[in-house]
Amino acid sequence: MESAEELRLDQTIWIGLSGVGISAARVVRRIPGGWACQFMLPITEREHQAALAARSTVVATPWTDLQTVAAAEPDATRWPFLARVAFVVGSSVALWAAIFWIFF
């Protein structure tokens, strides 16, 4: 990985890979033209191929910018529509049942 900033060995950074998202990594050694890093949680072969296929710049962010990185790309997925409807209806029925059981 190339970086304009001077990194320290064992420094933890965030690496943004196209098609993968943001992952934590640790700087393990200096190599000609950049740095070698080890992901804290290994990426899958599919994620590796997606990052290579994108052919874009890898963005590395120091660990101290965790709040900025987390705010920039939330890891939230929406439930399918029917699952959301079932949750709302089921919750309503359960609450009304609890109300009737307590008061009647």
C-alpha positions as CSV (number, residue, x, y, z in Angstrom):
1,M,0.0,0.0,0.0
2,E,1.3,3.5,-0.8
3,S,0.8,6.3,1.6
4,A,1.7,10.0,1.6
5,E,1.9,9.8,5.4
6,E,4.7,8.2,7.3
7,L,3.2,5.2,9.1
8,R,4.6,3.4,12.1
9,L,5.1,-0.4,12.4
10,D,2.2,-2.0,14.4
11,Q,0.1,1.1,13.8
12,T,-3.6,0.3,13.2
13,I,-5.3,1.9,10.3
14,W,-8.5,1.7,8.4
15,I,-8.3,0.7,4.7
16,G,-11.2,1.4,2.3
17,L,-11.3,-1.1,-0.5
18,S,-13.6,-0.6,-3.5
19,G,-16.4,-3.2,-3.5
20,V,-15.5,-4.3,0.0
21,G,-15.9,-1.4,2.4
22,I,-13.7,-0.3,5.3
23,S,-11.6,-2.8,7.2
24,A,-9.1,-2.4,10.1
25,A,-5.5,-3.4,9.3
26,R,-2.1,-3.3,11.1
27,V,1.1,-2.0,9.4
28,V,3.5,-5.0,9.5
29,R,6.5,-3.8,7.4
30,R,7.9,-1.2,5.1
31,I,8.4,-2.4,1.5
32,P,9.8,-0.5,-1.5
33,G,7.2,2.0,-2.6
34,G,4.9,1.6,0.4
35,W,3.7,-0.5,3.3
36,A,2.6,-4.0,3.9
37,C,-0.5,-4.4,6.1
38,Q,-2.3,-7.3,7.7
39,F,-6.1,-7.1,8.0
40,M,-7.4,-7.6,11.6
41,L,-10.3,-9.7,10.2
42,P,-9.2,-11.5,7.1
43,I,-11.1,-10.6,3.9
44,T,-12.6,-13.4,1.8
45,E,-11.4,-14.4,-1.6
46,R,-14.5,-12.8,-3.1
47,E,-13.7,-9.5,-1.4
48,H,-10.1,-9.7,-2.5
49,Q,-11.2,-10.2,-6.1
50,A,-13.7,-7.4,-5.9
51,A,-11.0,-5.0,-4.6
52,L,-8.6,-6.0,-7.4
53,A,-11.3,-5.8,-10.1
54,A,-12.1,-2.2,-9.1
55,R,-8.6,-1.0,-9.9
56,S,-9.1,2.1,-7.8
57,T,-7.1,3.9,-5.1
58,V,-7.0,2.3,-1.7
59,V,-7.7,4.8,1.1
60,A,-5.9,4.3,4.4
61,T,-7.1,6.3,7.4
62,P,-5.3,6.4,10.8
63,W,-7.1,4.6,13.7
64,T,-7.8,7.9,15.4
65,D,-10.3,8.8,12.7
66,L,-12.6,5.9,13.6
67,Q,-15.6,8.1,14.3
68,T,-15.3,9.9,11.0
69,V,-15.0,6.6,9.1
70,A,-17.9,5.0,10.9
71,A,-20.1,8.0,10.3
72,A,-19.2,8.1,6.6
73,E,-20.2,4.6,5.8
74,P,-22.8,3.0,8.1
75,D,-23.0,-0.8,8.0
76,A,-26.8,-1.1,8.0
77,T,-29.0,-3.2,5.8
78,R,-32.7,-2.9,5.5
79,W,-35.0,-5.9,6.2
80,P,-37.2,-7.0,3.3
81,F,-40.6,-5.3,3.2
82,L,-42.6,-8.3,4.3
83,A,-40.2,-8.9,7.3
84,R,-40.7,-5.3,8.4
85,V,-44.5,-5.6,8.1
86,A,-44.5,-8.9,10.0
87,F,-42.4,-7.3,12.8
88,V,-44.7,-4.3,13.2
89,V,-47.9,-6.4,13.1
90,G,-46.4,-9.1,15.4
91,S,-45.1,-6.5,17.9
92,S,-48.5,-4.7,17.9
93,V,-50.4,-8.0,18.6
94,A,-48.0,-9.0,21.3
95,L,-48.3,-5.6,23.1
96,W,-52.1,-5.6,22.9
97,A,-52.2,-9.2,24.2
98,A,-50.0,-8.1,27.1
99,I,-52.2,-5.1,27.8
100,F,-55.4,-7.3,27.9
101,W,-53.7,-10.0,30.0
102,I,-52.5,-7.4,32.6
103,F,-55.7,-5.4,32.8
104,F,-58.5,-7.9,32.2
